[in-house]
Amino acid sequence: MNLRTRILVFGGVLGAFLGVGAAYLYLRSTPIEIDGEGNEQLPEVQPMDAIKVSLGVLSAVRGIVGLSQRGS
């Protein structure tokens, strides 16, 4: 396995763990609602909150990309 493949696999596994961790923390902090039929539902995510999270993720990705450019 070459270096590029190892880095992609490591990044994929790390991303999966981070995603599961984020989902777990979200579920712990959000009250689950029960509708009239007895189904569980999460409250709606506000658009402003979704924008904040998206910008945070983009900033993190930009920082990671910037790591490779600093050493040049």
C-alpha positions in Angstrom: 0.0 0.0 0.0 1.5 3.3 -1.0 1.6 6.5 1.1 -1.3 8.2 -0.7 -3.6 5.2 -0.2 -2.6 4.9 3.5 -3.3 8.6 4.1 -6.7 8.4 2.3 -7.7 5.3 4.4 -6.5 7.0 7.6 -8.5 10.1 6.8 -11.6 8.1 6.0 -11.4 6.2 9.2 -10.7 9.3 11.2 -13.6 11.2 9.5 -16.0 8.3 10.3 -15.0 8.4 14.0 -15.4 12.1 14.1 -18.8 11.9 12.4 -20.1 9.3 14.8 -18.7 11.2 17.8 -20.4 14.4 16.6 -23.7 12.6 16.0 -23.5 11.1 19.5 -22.9 14.5 21.1 -25.7 16.0 19.1 -28.2 13.3 20.2 -27.1 13.7 23.9 -27.7 17.5 23.8 -31.0 17.5 21.8 -34.3 16.5 23.3 -36.1 13.8 21.2 -39.8 14.5 20.7 -42.5 12.0 20.3 -45.2 12.7 17.7 -48.9 11.7 17.8 -48.2 8.3 16.2 -45.4 7.5 18.7 -42.5 8.1 16.4 -39.3 9.7 17.6 -38.4 13.0 15.9 -35.6 15.5 16.4 -36.4 19.2 16.4 -35.8 21.1 13.2 -32.3 22.6 12.8 -32.4 26.3 12.3 -30.9 27.6 9.1 -28.5 30.0 10.9 -27.2 27.1 13.0 -26.6 25.0 9.9 -24.7 27.9 8.3 -22.5 28.2 11.5 -21.7 24.5 11.5 -20.9 24.6 7.7 -18.6 27.5 8.1 -16.8 25.9 11.0 -16.3 22.7 8.9 -15.0 24.7 6.0 -12.6 26.6 8.2 -11.2 23.3 9.6 -10.7 21.9 6.1 -9.1 25.1 5.0 -6.7 24.9 8.0 -5.8 21.3 7.1 -5.1 22.3 3.5 -3.0 25.2 4.7 -0.7 22.7 6.6 0.7 21.5 3.4 1.4 25.0 2.0 3.3 26.3 5.1 6.2 23.9 4.7 6.9 25.1 1.1 
